[in-house]
Amino acid sequence: MQIEVPSDKYDAAIATMGEKIKRGQVNGVTDPAEAKNIVRKGHFTYEQAKNIAKAGTVKSLTYDAVNGVIIASSAF
């Protein structure tokens, strides 16, 4: 199962996952290079994700409107 992280936190997440693999904290994985296959880079930065999550902000309303159009067009 992949873990998606904000785009600006990707490099740190790869390093952290590699360390966890080295310590044996990830079941079934022994090669720290596999961290790149487990961690996926997200489309948004951490700040953008926080702003989208806040209900009623311009960014969250814009995201909801665009996402709603995409969902409605596929349903239609």
All heavy atoms as a GROMACS GRO file, in nm:
protein
  570
    1MET      N    1   0.084  -0.118   0.000
    1MET     CA    2   0.000   0.000   0.000
    1MET      C    3   0.089   0.124   0.000
    1MET      O    4   0.184   0.133   0.078
    1MET     CB    5  -0.088  -0.001   0.125
    1MET     CG    6  -0.182   0.112   0.133
    1MET     SD    7  -0.298   0.077   0.265
    1MET     CE    8  -0.333   0.240   0.318
    2GLN      N    9   0.059   0.218  -0.088
    2GLN     CA   10   0.139   0.340  -0.095
    2GLN      C   11   0.088   0.445   0.002
    2GLN      O   12  -0.030   0.450   0.035
    2GLN     CB   13   0.135   0.398  -0.236
    2GLN     CG   14   0.218   0.322  -0.335
    2GLN     CD   15   0.230   0.396  -0.467
    2GLN    OE1   16   0.137   0.463  -0.508
    2GLN    NE2   17   0.343   0.383  -0.530
    3ILE      N   18   0.181   0.529   0.045
    3ILE     CA   19   0.149   0.641   0.132
    3ILE      C   20   0.174   0.768   0.053
    3ILE      O   21   0.284   0.788   0.000
    3ILE     CB   22   0.239   0.640   0.257
    3ILE    CG1   23   0.219   0.510   0.335
    3ILE    CG2   24   0.212   0.761   0.344
    3ILE    CD1   25   0.320   0.489   0.444
    4GLU      N   26   0.071   0.853   0.042
    4GLU     CA   27   0.087   0.979  -0.031
    4GLU      C   28   0.124   1.088   0.067
    4GLU      O   29   0.060   1.103   0.171
    4GLU     CB   30  -0.043   1.014  -0.104
    4GLU     CG   31  -0.028   1.137  -0.191
    4GLU     CD   32  -0.150   1.161  -0.278
    4GLU    OE1   33  -0.226   1.066  -0.303
    4GLU    OE2   34  -0.169   1.275  -0.320
    5VAL      N   35   0.227   1.165   0.032
    5VAL     CA   36   0.273   1.275   0.117
    5VAL      C   37   0.272   1.404   0.036
    5VAL      O   38   0.277   1.400  -0.087
    5VAL     CB   39   0.415   1.249   0.172
    5VAL    CG1   40   0.417   1.126   0.261
    5VAL    CG2   41   0.516   1.234   0.062
    6PRO      N   42   0.263   1.519   0.103
    6PRO     CA   43   0.269   1.646   0.030
    6PRO      C   44   0.396   1.657  -0.052
    6PRO      O   45   0.502   1.604  -0.013
    6PRO     CB   46   0.266   1.751   0.142
    6PRO     CG   47   0.204   1.682   0.258
    6PRO     CD   48   0.246   1.538   0.247
    7SER      N   49   0.387   1.725  -0.165
    7SER     CA   50   0.500   1.732  -0.257
    7SER      C   51   0.624   1.794  -0.194
    7SER      O   52   0.736   1.754  -0.226
    7SER     CB   53   0.461   1.808  -0.384
    7SER     OG   54   0.418   1.939  -0.351
    8ASP      N   55   0.606   1.889  -0.103
    8ASP     CA   56   0.723   1.952  -0.042
    8ASP      C   57   0.783   1.870   0.072
    8ASP      O   58   0.890   1.900   0.120
    8ASP     CB   59   0.691   2.094   0.006
    8ASP     CG   60   0.575   2.099   0.103
    8ASP    OD1   61   0.490   2.007   0.103
    8ASP    OD2   62   0.566   2.198   0.180
    9LYS      N   63   0.716   1.765   0.114
    9LYS     CA   64   0.766   1.678   0.221
    9LYS      C   65   0.814   1.543   0.167
    9LYS      O   66   0.852   1.454   0.244
    9LYS     CB   67   0.655   1.652   0.324
    9LYS     CG   68   0.592   1.775   0.382
    9LYS     CD   69   0.679   1.838   0.484
    9LYS     CE   70   0.606   1.957   0.547
    9LYS     NZ   71   0.689   2.028   0.640
   10TYR      N   72   0.815   1.525   0.036
   10TYR     CA   73   0.846   1.396  -0.026
   10TYR      C   74   0.987   1.346   0.008
   10TYR      O   75   1.004   1.231   0.049
   10TYR     CB   76   0.828   1.407  -0.177
   10TYR     CG   77   0.860   1.280  -0.252
   10TYR    CD1   78   0.775   1.171  -0.246
   10TYR    CD2   79   0.976   1.269  -0.329
   10TYR    CE1   80   0.805   1.054  -0.315
   10TYR    CE2   81   1.005   1.153  -0.398
   10TYR     CZ   82   0.919   1.046  -0.390
   10TYR     OH   83   0.948   0.931  -0.457
   11ASP      N   84   1.087   1.430  -0.009
   11ASP     CA   85   1.226   1.386   0.015
   11ASP      C   86   1.248   1.343   0.160
   11ASP      O   87   1.312   1.241   0.186
   11ASP     CB   88   1.324   1.497  -0.022
   11ASP     CG   89   1.325   1.526  -0.172
   11ASP    OD1   90   1.299   1.432  -0.250
   11ASP    OD2   91   1.349   1.642  -0.209
   12ALA      N   92   1.190   1.417   0.254
   12ALA     CA   93   1.202   1.381   0.395
   12ALA      C   94   1.128   1.251   0.424
   12ALA      O   95   1.175   1.168   0.503
   12ALA     CB   96   1.148   1.493   0.483
   13ALA      N   97   1.015   1.230   0.359
   13ALA     CA   98   0.938   1.107   0.380
   13ALA      C   99   1.012   0.986   0.326
   13ALA      O  100   1.009   0.878   0.388
   13ALA     CB  101   0.801   1.120   0.314
   14ILE      N  102   1.080   1.001   0.213
   14ILE     CA  103   1.160   0.891   0.157
   14ILE      C  104   1.271   0.853   0.255
   14ILE      O  105   1.295   0.735   0.282
   14ILE     CB  106   1.219   0.930   0.019
   14ILE    CG1  107   1.109   0.943  -0.085
   14ILE    CG2  108   1.325   0.830  -0.027
   14ILE    CD1  109   1.047   0.814  -0.128
   15ALA      N  110   1.339   0.954   0.308
   15ALA     CA  111   1.448   0.928   0.402
   15ALA      C  112   1.396   0.861   0.529
   15ALA      O  113   1.456   0.765   0.579
   15ALA     CB  114   1.519   1.059   0.437
   16THR      N  115   1.285   0.909   0.581
   16THR     CA  116   1.226   0.851   0.702
   16THR      C  117   1.182   0.707   0.678
   16THR      O  118   1.206   0.619   0.761
   16THR     CB  119   1.106   0.936   0.748
   16THR    OG1  120   1.151   1.070   0.773
   16THR    CG2  121   1.045   0.879   0.875
   17MET      N  122   1.118   0.682   0.565
   17MET     CA  123   1.074   0.545   0.534
   17MET      C  124   1.194   0.452   0.518
   17MET      O  125   1.191   0.338   0.561
   17MET     CB  126   0.987   0.544   0.408
   17MET     CG  127   0.930   0.408   0.375
   17MET     SD  128   0.826   0.335   0.504
   17MET     CE  129   0.681   0.436   0.489
   18GLY      N  130   1.300   0.502   0.456
   18GLY     CA  131   1.422   0.422   0.442
   18GLY      C  132   1.479   0.382   0.578
   18GLY      O  133   1.522   0.268   0.597
   19GLU      N  134   1.478   0.476   0.672
   19GLU     CA  135   1.527   0.447   0.807
   19GLU      C  136   1.438   0.344   0.877
   19GLU      O  137   1.487   0.255   0.945
   19GLU     CB  138   1.534   0.575   0.891
   19GLU     CG  139   1.646   0.668   0.851
   19GLU     CD  140   1.783   0.603   0.867
   19GLU    OE1  141   1.806   0.535   0.970
   19GLU    OE2  142   1.866   0.616   0.775
   20LYS      N  143   1.307   0.356   0.860
   20LYS     CA  144   1.216   0.260   0.921
   20LYS      C  145   1.236   0.120   0.863
   20LYS      O  146   1.228   0.021   0.935
   20LYS     CB  147   1.070   0.304   0.902
   20LYS     CG  148   1.035   0.423   0.988
   20LYS     CD  149   0.889   0.458   0.976
   20LYS     CE  150   0.859   0.575   1.065
   20LYS     NZ  151   0.733   0.561   1.134
   21ILE      N  152   1.264   0.114   0.734
   21ILE     CA  153   1.290  -0.016   0.671
   21ILE      C  154   1.420  -0.076   0.726
   21ILE      O  155   1.426  -0.194   0.758
   21ILE     CB  156   1.296  -0.002   0.518
   21ILE    CG1  157   1.156   0.032   0.463
   21ILE    CG2  158   1.350  -0.129   0.453
   21ILE    CD1  159   1.154   0.070   0.317
   22LYS      N  160   1.524   0.007   0.743
   22LYS     CA  161   1.652  -0.040   0.798
   22LYS      C  162   1.635  -0.097   0.938
   22LYS      O  163   1.700  -0.194   0.976
   22LYS     CB  164   1.754   0.074   0.803
   22LYS     CG  165   1.816   0.108   0.671
   22LYS     CD  166   1.916   0.221   0.689
   22LYS     CE  167   1.966   0.272   0.555
   22LYS     NZ  168   2.058   0.386   0.573
   23ARG      N  169   1.546  -0.033   1.017
   23ARG     CA  170   1.523  -0.078   1.155
   23ARG      C  171   1.429  -0.198   1.163
   23ARG      O  172   1.403  -0.248   1.272
   23ARG     CB  173   1.468   0.036   1.239
   23ARG     CG  174   1.573   0.140   1.274
   23ARG     CD  175   1.516   0.246   1.361
   23ARG     NE  176   1.467   0.350   1.269
   23ARG     CZ  177   1.387   0.449   1.302
   23ARG    NH1  178   1.340   0.459   1.423
   23ARG    NH2  179   1.351   0.538   1.213
   24GLY      N  180   1.375  -0.242   1.049
   24GLY     CA  181   1.286  -0.357   1.048
   24GLY      C  182   1.144  -0.327   1.091
   24GLY      O  183   1.071  -0.417   1.132
   25GLN      N  184   1.103  -0.201   1.082
   25GLN     CA  185   0.970  -0.162   1.125
   25GLN      C  186   0.863  -0.175   1.016
   25GLN      O  187   0.747  -0.152   1.041
   25GLN     CB  188   0.971  -0.017   1.176
   25GLN     CG  189   1.054   0.000   1.301
   25GLN     CD  190   1.060   0.144   1.346
   25GLN    OE1  191   1.059   0.235   1.264
   25GLN    NE2  192   1.064   0.164   1.477
   26VAL      N  193   0.905  -0.212   0.894
   26VAL     CA  194   0.811  -0.230   0.783
   26VAL      C  195   0.809  -0.378   0.748
   26VAL      O  196   0.908  -0.432   0.700
   26VAL     CB  197   0.852  -0.144   0.662
   26VAL    CG1  198   0.753  -0.161   0.548
   26VAL    CG2  199   0.864   0.003   0.701
   27ASN      N  200   0.697  -0.441   0.772
   27ASN     CA  201   0.685  -0.586   0.749
   27ASN      C  202   0.699  -0.620   0.601
   27ASN      O  203   0.639  -0.557   0.516
   27ASN     CB  204   0.550  -0.636   0.799
   27ASN     CG  205   0.537  -0.630   0.949
   27ASN    OD1  206   0.637  -0.634   1.019
   27ASN    ND2  207   0.416  -0.619   0.997
   28GLY      N  208   0.780  -0.721   0.573
   28GLY     CA  209   0.796  -0.773   0.439
   28GLY      C  210   0.889  -0.693   0.349
   28GLY      O  211   0.904  -0.725   0.232
   29VAL      N  212   0.951  -0.589   0.400
   29VAL     CA  213   1.042  -0.507   0.320
   29VAL      C  214   1.176  -0.501   0.392
   29VAL      O  215   1.183  -0.465   0.509
   29VAL     CB  216   0.986  -0.365   0.298
   29VAL    CG1  217   1.079  -0.284   0.210
   29VAL    CG2  218   0.846  -0.368   0.239
   30THR      N  219   1.284  -0.533   0.319
   30THR     CA  220   1.418  -0.530   0.380
   30THR      C  221   1.513  -0.434   0.309
   30THR      O  222   1.615  -0.398   0.365
   30THR     CB  223   1.480  -0.670   0.379
   30THR    OG1  224   1.483  -0.720   0.244
   30THR    CG2  225   1.401  -0.767   0.467
   31ASP      N  226   1.480  -0.394   0.188
   31ASP     CA  227   1.567  -0.305   0.110
   31ASP      C  228   1.521  -0.160   0.125
   31ASP      O  229   1.410  -0.125   0.084
   31ASP     CB  230   1.561  -0.346  -0.039
   31ASP     CG  231   1.655  -0.265  -0.126
   31ASP    OD1  232   1.741  -0.194  -0.070
   31ASP    OD2  233   1.642  -0.274  -0.249
   32PRO      N  234   1.604  -0.073   0.182
   32PRO     CA  235   1.566   0.068   0.199
   32PRO      C  236   1.536   0.141   0.068
   32PRO      O  237   1.464   0.240   0.067
   32PRO     CB  238   1.688   0.130   0.268
   32PRO     CG  239   1.760   0.017   0.330
   32PRO     CD  240   1.733  -0.102   0.244
   33ALA      N  241   1.586   0.089  -0.045
   33ALA     CA  242   1.557   0.151  -0.174
   33ALA      C  243   1.410   0.136  -0.212
   33ALA      O  244   1.359   0.210  -0.297
   33ALA     CB  245   1.646   0.091  -0.282
   34GLU      N  246   1.340   0.043  -0.149
   34GLU     CA  247   1.198   0.022  -0.175
   34GLU      C  248   1.112   0.136  -0.121
   34GLU      O  249   0.993   0.144  -0.149
   34GLU     CB  250   1.151  -0.110  -0.113
   34GLU     CG  251   1.195  -0.231  -0.189
   34GLU     CD  252   1.131  -0.240  -0.326
   34GLU    OE1  253   1.008  -0.226  -0.337
   34GLU    OE2  254   1.206  -0.260  -0.423
   35ALA      N  255   1.172   0.226  -0.044
   35ALA     CA  256   1.097   0.340   0.011
   35ALA      C  257   1.033   0.422  -0.101
   35ALA      O  258   0.922   0.474  -0.085
   35ALA     CB  259   1.189   0.427   0.095
   36LYS      N  260   1.099   0.431  -0.216
   36LYS     CA  261   1.044   0.508  -0.328
   36LYS      C  262   0.920   0.443  -0.386
   36LYS      O  263   0.838   0.510  -0.447
   36LYS     CB  264   1.150   0.525  -0.437
   36LYS     CG  265   1.261   0.616  -0.396
   36LYS     CD  266   1.359   0.639  -0.508
   36LYS     CE  267   1.468   0.735  -0.461
   36LYS     NZ  268   1.565   0.763  -0.564
   37ASN      N  269   0.904   0.312  -0.367
   37ASN     CA  270   0.784   0.243  -0.414
   37ASN      C  271   0.670   0.250  -0.314
   37ASN      O  272   0.555   0.225  -0.349
   37ASN     CB  273   0.815   0.097  -0.446
   37ASN     CG  274   0.914   0.084  -0.559
   37ASN    OD1  275   0.916   0.164  -0.651
   37ASN    ND2  276   0.998  -0.017  -0.551
   38ILE      N  277   0.702   0.282  -0.190
   38ILE     CA  278   0.600   0.288  -0.085
   38ILE      C  279   0.545   0.429  -0.070
   38ILE      O  280   0.425   0.448  -0.050
   38ILE     CB  281   0.659   0.239   0.049
   38ILE    CG1  282   0.701   0.093   0.036
   38ILE    CG2  283   0.562   0.258   0.163
   38ILE    CD1  284   0.780   0.040   0.154
   39VAL      N  285   0.631   0.529  -0.081
   39VAL     CA  286   0.590   0.669  -0.064
   39VAL      C  287   0.563   0.731  -0.200
   39VAL      O  288   0.644   0.720  -0.292
   39VAL     CB  289   0.700   0.748   0.011
   39VAL    CG1  290   0.660   0.893   0.026
   39VAL    CG2  291   0.727   0.686   0.147
   40ARG      N  292   0.447   0.796  -0.212
   40ARG     CA  293   0.409   0.861  -0.338
   40ARG      C  294   0.400   1.011  -0.317
   40ARG      O  295   0.348   1.059  -0.217
   40ARG     CB  296   0.274   0.807  -0.385
   40ARG     CG  297   0.228   0.870  -0.515
   40ARG     CD  298   0.105   0.806  -0.569
   40ARG     NE  299  -0.003   0.814  -0.472
   40ARG     CZ  300  -0.126   0.772  -0.495
   40ARG    NH1  301  -0.156   0.715  -0.608
   40ARG    NH2  302  -0.219   0.784  -0.403
   41LYS      N  303   0.452   1.086  -0.413
   41LYS     CA  304   0.451   1.232  -0.406
   41LYS      C  305   0.313   1.285  -0.443
   41LYS      O  306   0.258   1.252  -0.549
   41LYS     CB  307   0.556   1.288  -0.503
   41LYS     CG  308   0.579   1.436  -0.491
   41LYS     CD  309   0.694   1.478  -0.581
   41LYS     CE  310   0.733   1.621  -0.558
   41LYS     NZ  311   0.850   1.656  -0.639
   42GLY      N  312   0.254   1.366  -0.356
   42GLY     CA  313   0.123   1.423  -0.380
   42GLY      C  314   0.128   1.540  -0.478
   42GLY      O  315   0.235   1.588  -0.515
   43HIS      N  316   0.011   1.586  -0.516
   43HIS     CA  317   0.002   1.697  -0.612
   43HIS      C  318   0.007   1.834  -0.544
   43HIS      O  319   0.028   1.934  -0.611
   43HIS     CB  320  -0.127   1.686  -0.692
   43HIS     CG  321  -0.135   1.563  -0.776
   43HIS    ND1  322  -0.061   1.546  -0.890
   43HIS    CD2  323  -0.205   1.449  -0.759
   43HIS    CE1  324  -0.087   1.428  -0.942
   43HIS    NE2  325  -0.174   1.366  -0.864
   44PHE      N  326  -0.016   1.838  -0.414
   44PHE     CA  327  -0.023   1.964  -0.342
   44PHE      C  328   0.086   1.972  -0.237
   44PHE      O  329   0.134   1.870  -0.187
   44PHE     CB  330  -0.159   1.979  -0.272
   44PHE     CG  331  -0.275   1.976  -0.367
   44PHE    CD1  332  -0.354   1.864  -0.378
   44PHE    CD2  333  -0.304   2.085  -0.447
   44PHE    CE1  334  -0.460   1.859  -0.466
   44PHE    CE2  335  -0.410   2.082  -0.535
   44PHE     CZ  336  -0.488   1.970  -0.545
   45THR      N  337   0.123   2.096  -0.200
   45THR     CA  338   0.216   2.116  -0.090
   45THR      C  339   0.139   2.102   0.041
   45THR      O  340   0.016   2.096   0.043
   45THR     CB  341   0.281   2.256  -0.094
   45THR    OG1  342   0.179   2.354  -0.074
   45THR    CG2  343   0.354   2.279  -0.225
   46TYR      N  344   0.210   2.100   0.151
   46TYR     CA  345   0.147   2.086   0.283
   46TYR      C  346   0.056   2.205   0.311
   46TYR      O  347  -0.056   2.188   0.359
   46TYR     CB  348   0.255   2.073   0.390
   46TYR     CG  349   0.200   2.055   0.529
   46TYR    CD1  350   0.135   1.938   0.565
   46TYR    CD2  351   0.211   2.156   0.623
   46TYR    CE1  352   0.083   1.922   0.691
   46TYR    CE2  353   0.160   2.141   0.750
   46TYR     CZ  354   0.096   2.024   0.784
   46TYR     OH  355   0.044   2.008   0.910
   47GLU      N  356   0.102   2.324   0.280
   47GLU     CA  357   0.021   2.445   0.303
   47GLU      C  358  -0.105   2.444   0.217
   47GLU      O  359  -0.213   2.482   0.262
   47GLU     CB  360   0.102   2.572   0.276
   47GLU     CG  361   0.204   2.603   0.384
   47GLU     CD  362   0.140   2.626   0.520
   47GLU    OE1  363   0.037   2.696   0.528
   47GLU    OE2  364   0.194   2.573   0.619
   48GLN      N  365  -0.094   2.403   0.092
   48GLN     CA  366  -0.211   2.396   0.004
   48GLN      C  367  -0.312   2.295   0.058
   48GLN      O  368  -0.432   2.322   0.058
   48GLN     CB  369  -0.170   2.357  -0.137
   48GLN     CG  370  -0.096   2.465  -0.212
   48GLN     CD  371  -0.041   2.416  -0.344
   48GLN    OE1  372  -0.001   2.301  -0.357
   48GLN    NE2  373  -0.039   2.504  -0.443
   49ALA      N  374  -0.265   2.181   0.105
   49ALA     CA  375  -0.355   2.079   0.159
   49ALA      C  376  -0.426   2.130   0.283
   49ALA      O  377  -0.546   2.105   0.302
   49ALA     CB  378  -0.277   1.952   0.191
   50LYS      N  379  -0.354   2.204   0.369
   50LYS     CA  380  -0.417   2.261   0.488
   50LYS      C  381  -0.525   2.361   0.448
   50LYS      O  382  -0.633   2.364   0.507
   50LYS     CB  383  -0.314   2.329   0.577
   50LYS     CG  384  -0.233   2.234   0.659
   50LYS     CD  385  -0.144   2.296   0.765
   50LYS     CE  386  -0.119   2.442   0.760
   50LYS     NZ  387  -0.023   2.490   0.859
   51ASN      N  388  -0.498   2.445   0.347
   51ASN     CA  389  -0.596   2.544   0.304
   51ASN      C  390  -0.718   2.480   0.240
   51ASN      O  391  -0.830   2.526   0.258
   51ASN     CB  392  -0.532   2.644   0.208
   51ASN     CG  393  -0.438   2.739   0.277
   51ASN    OD1  394  -0.450   2.763   0.396
   51ASN    ND2  395  -0.342   2.792   0.204
   52ILE      N  396  -0.697   2.372   0.167
   52ILE     CA  397  -0.810   2.302   0.105
   52ILE      C  398  -0.898   2.238   0.213
   52ILE      O  399  -1.020   2.236   0.201
   52ILE     CB  400  -0.759   2.196   0.005
   52ILE    CG1  401  -0.700   2.265  -0.118
   52ILE    CG2  402  -0.870   2.100  -0.036
   52ILE    CD1  403  -0.624   2.173  -0.211
   53ALA      N  404  -0.834   2.190   0.318
   53ALA     CA  405  -0.909   2.122   0.425
   53ALA      C  406  -0.993   2.218   0.508
   53ALA      O  407  -1.091   2.177   0.569
   53ALA     CB  408  -0.813   2.047   0.515
   54LYS      N  409  -0.957   2.345   0.510
   54LYS     CA  410  -1.035   2.443   0.586
   54LYS      C  411  -1.165   2.471   0.511
   54LYS      O  412  -1.164   2.517   0.398
   54LYS     CB  413  -0.956   2.573   0.602
   54LYS     CG  414  -0.836   2.561   0.690
   54LYS     CD  415  -0.764   2.695   0.698
   54LYS     CE  416  -0.636   2.683   0.776
   54LYS     NZ  417  -0.559   2.808   0.771
   55ALA      N  418  -1.276   2.444   0.576
   55ALA     CA  419  -1.407   2.464   0.512
   55ALA      C  420  -1.435   2.613   0.493
   55ALA      O  421  -1.411   2.694   0.582
   55ALA     CB  422  -1.516   2.401   0.598
   56GLY      N  423  -1.483   2.648   0.376
   56GLY     CA  424  -1.526   2.785   0.350
   56GLY      C  425  -1.420   2.878   0.296
   56GLY      O  426  -1.450   2.992   0.265
   57THR      N  427  -1.296   2.835   0.284
   57THR     CA  428  -1.196   2.923   0.227
   57THR      C  429  -1.209   2.924   0.075
   57THR      O  430  -1.270   2.835   0.016
   57THR     CB  431  -1.052   2.877   0.265
   57THR    OG1  432  -1.029   2.749   0.209
   57THR    CG2  433  -1.032   2.875   0.415
   58VAL      N  434  -1.153   3.025   0.013
   58VAL     CA  435  -1.162   3.038  -0.132
   58VAL      C  436  -1.099   2.916  -0.200
   58VAL      O  437  -1.154   2.862  -0.296
   58VAL     CB  438  -1.093   3.168  -0.180
   58VAL    CG1  439  -1.087   3.175  -0.330
   58VAL    CG2  440  -1.164   3.288  -0.123
   59LYS      N  441  -0.986   2.872  -0.149
   59LYS     CA  442  -0.919   2.757  -0.211
   59LYS      C  443  -1.003   2.630  -0.198
   59LYS      O  444  -1.012   2.552  -0.292
   59LYS     CB  445  -0.782   2.734  -0.148
   59LYS     CG  446  -0.680   2.837  -0.192
   59LYS     CD  447  -0.542   2.798  -0.147
   59LYS     CE  448  -0.447   2.908  -0.190
   59LYS     NZ  449  -0.321   2.859  -0.233
   60SER      N  450  -1.066   2.609  -0.081
   60SER     CA  451  -1.145   2.488  -0.065
   60SER      C  452  -1.270   2.494  -0.152
   60SER      O  453  -1.311   2.394  -0.210
   60SER     CB  454  -1.183   2.464   0.081
   60SER     OG  455  -1.279   2.558   0.125
   61LEU      N  456  -1.329   2.612  -0.164
   61LEU     CA  457  -1.448   2.625  -0.249
   61LEU      C  458  -1.412   2.606  -0.396
   61LEU      O  459  -1.487   2.541  -0.471
   61LEU     CB  460  -1.512   2.762  -0.228
   61LEU     CG  461  -1.572   2.786  -0.089
   61LEU    CD1  462  -1.620   2.929  -0.077
   61LEU    CD2  463  -1.684   2.689  -0.061
   62THR      N  464  -1.297   2.659  -0.438
   62THR     CA  465  -1.252   2.640  -0.576
   62THR      C  466  -1.224   2.492  -0.603
   62THR      O  467  -1.266   2.438  -0.705
   62THR     CB  468  -1.124   2.722  -0.602
   62THR    OG1  469  -1.150   2.858  -0.572
   62THR    CG2  470  -1.078   2.708  -0.745
   63TYR      N  471  -1.158   2.427  -0.509
   63TYR     CA  472  -1.128   2.284  -0.524
   63TYR      C  473  -1.258   2.204  -0.530
   63TYR      O  474  -1.274   2.117  -0.615
   63TYR     CB  475  -1.041   2.235  -0.408
   63TYR     CG  476  -1.010   2.087  -0.416
   63TYR    CD1  477  -0.912   2.039  -0.502
   63TYR    CD2  478  -1.081   1.995  -0.340
   63TYR    CE1  479  -0.884   1.904  -0.511
   63TYR    CE2  480  -1.054   1.860  -0.348
   63TYR     CZ  481  -0.955   1.816  -0.433
   63TYR     OH  482  -0.929   1.682  -0.441
   64ASP      N  483  -1.353   2.235  -0.442
   64ASP     CA  484  -1.481   2.164  -0.441
   64ASP      C  485  -1.556   2.185  -0.572
   64ASP      O  486  -1.618   2.093  -0.624
   64ASP     CB  487  -1.568   2.209  -0.324
   64ASP     CG  488  -1.513   2.162  -0.189
   64ASP    OD1  489  -1.430   2.069  -0.189
   64ASP    OD2  490  -1.554   2.218  -0.086
   65ALA      N  491  -1.552   2.307  -0.625
   65ALA     CA  492  -1.623   2.336  -0.750
   65ALA      C  493  -1.562   2.258  -0.866
   65ALA      O  494  -1.634   2.197  -0.946
   65ALA     CB  495  -1.618   2.486  -0.778
   66VAL      N  496  -1.431   2.258  -0.876
   66VAL     CA  497  -1.364   2.186  -0.985
   66VAL      C  498  -1.387   2.036  -0.970
   66VAL      O  499  -1.420   1.967  -1.067
   66VAL     CB  500  -1.212   2.218  -0.987
   66VAL    CG1  501  -1.139   2.126  -1.082
   66VAL    CG2  502  -1.192   2.364  -1.024
   67ASN      N  503  -1.371   1.985  -0.848
   67ASN     CA  504  -1.391   1.842  -0.824
   67ASN      C  505  -1.536   1.802  -0.851
   67ASN      O  506  -1.562   1.697  -0.907
   67ASN     CB  507  -1.352   1.807  -0.680
   67ASN     CG  508  -1.337   1.660  -0.660
   67ASN    OD1  509  -1.292   1.589  -0.749
   67ASN    ND2  510  -1.374   1.612  -0.543
   68GLY      N  511  -1.631   1.888  -0.814
   68GLY     CA  512  -1.772   1.860  -0.839
   68GLY      C  513  -1.805   1.853  -0.987
   68GLY      O  514  -1.882   1.768  -1.030
   69VAL      N  515  -1.744   1.941  -1.065
   69VAL     CA  516  -1.765   1.940  -1.210
   69VAL      C  517  -1.712   1.811  -1.271
   69VAL      O  518  -1.775   1.750  -1.356
   69VAL     CB  519  -1.700   2.063  -1.276
   69VAL    CG1  520  -1.696   2.051  -1.427
   69VAL    CG2  521  -1.774   2.190  -1.234
   70ILE      N  522  -1.595   1.769  -1.224
   70ILE     CA  523  -1.535   1.645  -1.277
   70ILE      C  524  -1.622   1.526  -1.241
   70ILE      O  525  -1.651   1.442  -1.326
   70ILE     CB  526  -1.393   1.628  -1.221
   70ILE    CG1  527  -1.301   1.736  -1.278
   70ILE    CG2  528  -1.338   1.489  -1.253
   70ILE    CD1  529  -1.166   1.744  -1.212
   71ILE      N  530  -1.669   1.519  -1.118
   71ILE     CA  531  -1.753   1.407  -1.076
   71ILE      C  532  -1.886   1.409  -1.149
   71ILE      O  533  -1.935   1.307  -1.196
   71ILE     CB  534  -1.772   1.409  -0.923
   71ILE    CG1  535  -1.641   1.377  -0.853
   71ILE    CG2  536  -1.881   1.310  -0.880
   71ILE    CD1  537  -1.642   1.398  -0.706
   72ALA      N  538  -1.945   1.528  -1.162
   72ALA     CA  539  -2.075   1.538  -1.229
   72ALA      C  540  -2.064   1.503  -1.376
   72ALA      O  541  -2.154   1.439  -1.432
   72ALA     CB  542  -2.129   1.680  -1.213
   73SER      N  543  -1.955   1.540  -1.442
   73SER     CA  544  -1.941   1.510  -1.584
   73SER      C  545  -1.926   1.360  -1.608
   73SER      O  546  -1.978   1.307  -1.704
   73SER     CB  547  -1.822   1.586  -1.644
   73SER     OG  548  -1.701   1.540  -1.589
   74SER      N  549  -1.858   1.291  -1.516
   74SER     CA  550  -1.844   1.147  -1.533
   74SER      C  551  -1.976   1.076  -1.504
   74SER      O  552  -2.006   0.973  -1.565
   74SER     CB  553  -1.731   1.092  -1.445
   74SER     OG  554  -1.767   1.105  -1.308
   75ALA      N  555  -2.055   1.129  -1.411
   75ALA     CA  556  -2.183   1.068  -1.380
   75ALA      C  557  -2.285   1.096  -1.491
   75ALA      O  558  -2.372   1.014  -1.518
   75ALA     CB  559  -2.236   1.121  -1.246
   76PHE      N  560  -2.274   1.212  -1.551
   76PHE     CA  561  -2.368   1.252  -1.654
   76PHE      C  562  -2.346   1.172  -1.779
   76PHE      O  563  -2.428   1.119  -1.843
   76PHE     CB  564  -2.352   1.402  -1.684
   76PHE     CG  565  -2.454   1.457  -1.778
   76PHE    CD1  566  -2.587   1.451  -1.744
   76PHE    CD2  567  -2.417   1.514  -1.897
   76PHE    CE1  568  -2.683   1.503  -1.830
   76PHE    CE2  569  -2.512   1.566  -1.983
   76PHE     CZ  570  -2.645   1.561  -1.949
   0.00000   0.00000   0.00000
